[in-house]
Structures are given as C-alpha cells and as structure tokens.
Amino acid sequence: MQNILLFISGGEILIILLIIVMLFGSKKLPEIARGFGKGMRDLKKAANDIKREISEENIEVVDEVKKLKDDVEKFKL
C-alpha cells in the first residue's frame, strides 16, 4: 500500500518543492518558514485566549445563576 499525502504522489511533491525553491530562492525559504511559524503561533495564542475568555464568562454566569437560585429559594420560605 502506498502512502499518499493529500492525494499527491512523492514525485509531484518534489516538483512543487523545486518550483518553490526556484521562485523564492534558498536564502528566502527559512525567512518564509519563520514568518509562517510565527503566524501559526499567534493564531494559536489568539484561539487559546478566546477559549479562556469564554470559559471565564461561563463560570461567572454559572455563579450568577446559583446566586439567583439561592435568592429565589430564600424568598419561597
């Protein structure tokens, strides 16, 4: 069984890499890779920040609901 990555064979990947090296040059590739890595890191950080904010807001809402529930139960008595 042959391993296929994104329905592209090894030869096609090699040709694509050759074209990239020809277009950007071997000196620019590390710079491009660093920029791509930094962008991915920033995107992951932003996603984690959003998840954290949503989680914190959820905790606050749950606390508010518990307080209201307690107040309603006290009012019933």
N, C-alpha and C positions, 0 to 999 in steps of 0.2 A: 504494500500500500504506500502510496506516495503522499508526502506531506505537502499540503497546499495552503499558502497564506493569502487570504483574500482572493482566492481564485486566480492567483498569479503564479506562474511557474518560476523556478530559480533563474532561468535564462532571461525572462522578462524583467525580473528584479535587478539583475546585473546590468541590463541595458538602461534601465531607469536610473540606477546609481551612476553609471557612466555619463549619462546626459546631465545629471545634476552637477557632477564634478566639472564637466566641460562648461556649463553655464556660469557657475559661481566660482570655480577655481578652488584648489585645495586649501588655500590660505583663508578663504572666507567661510568654509564649512564649519570649523569649530566655533566661529563667532555666531553663525546662524543657529547652531545647536545650543549654544549657551543662551541665546535670546529665546529660543523655543522652550528650553528648560525653565527659564525664569518666568515666562508667561504661564506655563503649566503650574508652577509653584504658586504664583499669585492667584490663579484661578482656583486652585485647591484651597488656599487660605481663605479666599472670599467665600467659598461654599461652606467651609467649616464655620466661619463667622456667622453666616446666615443661619446655619443649623443651631448654633449656640444661642443666638438671639431668640429664635423660635422656641427653643427649649425653655429658656428663662421666662419668656412671656407665658408659656403654657403653665409653668409652675406658679406664677403669680395669679393666673386666672383660677387655677385649682384652689389656691389658698383663699381667694375672694369668695368662691362658691362655698367652701367649707364654712367661712365666717357667716355668710348669709344663711346657710342651713342651720347653724347653731342659733342665730338670732331668731329665725322662724320657730325653731323648737322651743326656745325660751318664751316666745310670745304666746305659743299654744298653751303653755302651762299657766 
